[in-house]
Amino acid sequence: MVGNDKNVGVKKEKGIRKLTDRISFWKAKSQADEEERHSPKPKPKLKKIKAKTKQPKNKKFQVIEPQRKANEAKKKEARIKVEAQRKANEAKIEAQRKANEAKKKEARIKVEAQKKANEAKIEAQKKANEAKIEAQRKANEAKIEAQKKAKEAKIEAQRKANEAKKKEARIKIEAQRKAKEAKKKEARIKVEAQRKANEAKIVAQRKANEAKIVAQRKAKKAKIVAQRKAKEAKKKEARIKVEAQKKAKEEAKKKEEEAKKKEEEAKRTYEDELEEQLSEEEITGFQLEKTDMDKMCNRVCEIIAGYENEGTLQSELWKKLKLSSRDGSRLALKLERMGMITREKILEKQRWTYKLIIKKIPISTKSIEGAPCLTCPVQSKCSIDGEISPKTCQWIEDWVLIELKK
């Protein structure tokens, strides 16, 4: 389309040049004819005519032929002049046209070269940006992979430590159980030995008194057997009772451990898991995207300070600020590390959460925003004991009265 428009423009220029040449030619010709027509015809001097034509002296005689030839010569000269002017104009116009075409061609070449240079520059910039983005992406992927491996290693180490603790606890309980059984066995052996000693003593006494009191011996023997059976029954009952108590204690201990475990799991919140996953640097260096963190921290502290010592639930605060639970929890951890708030774990609607209480209120400049001292024209001359002093300043007095009315 651009090439066609250029060809059309060149053709138009050629046509215009031809028309201007023709017009200039006819203008020059008509001007020459007009000058010839209006110029007065000079009367030939008779003496000269006579000399040229060798005619006899006659005042009324007029020579027409030399005058005609002179007029034709003038016309021819005018035509030659017009033709020369026309050719000169044509040569000038042609030179001008060629110069314009050369300039246009040079401009087109320059524009084309500039265009190619710009395209090459854009392409090089594009490739450089793509290479930079690719390098950044690979670096981010490597960083994420390293963090992931570090977290997995930490979790694995913690799991192994927990397993070692559990194993140690089991070994300790088993040792205690075996010690108790050894003590019980020792007590049974002692009782058995005492029983045998008693039996031997009774048998010796029985043999000594056998001859004397046979009936009494039989009665005593029956009594001793009955006592022995009763003792054995009592011992058996005591053993059963001890075993039952032991089992009951073990079951109670097991239930207590399970209850503690469940209670700890129930108390464990999303914030606790997040705090374990994040490092101190990640907590203190937390940054929300496209947000001034100083202003955000001051705003959060001002909202919490409005509740005074009662504090507010962090879930309600994040809803007000339109933050996600993860971002809100990380912001709360950051403020706690900065020493600006404290977090108190409470049970709210059968769910464990945190209450945020203000610890350090951020400094506000609202109380001095309207102070006249900030724009005072004689501030440099003002002093406590000087002629211009805050003690006698009418502007400060008026400002204080206005603030008190508010």
Secondary structure as UniProt FT lines:
FT   HELIX           2..38
FT   HELIX           46..53
FT   TURN            59..60
FT   HELIX           64..209
FT   TURN            210..212
FT   HELIX           214..267
FT   HELIX           270..277
FT   HELIX           280..284
FT   TURN            289..290
FT   HELIX           293..305
FT   TURN            306..307
FT   HELIX           308..310
FT   STRAND          312..313
FT   HELIX           314..321
FT   HELIX           325..337
FT   TURN            338..339
FT   STRAND          341..347
FT   STRAND          352..358
FT   HELIX           366..368
FT   TURN            369..370
FT   HELIX           372..375
FT   TURN            377..378
FT   HELIX           379..381
FT   TURN            390..392
FT   HELIX           394..405
//
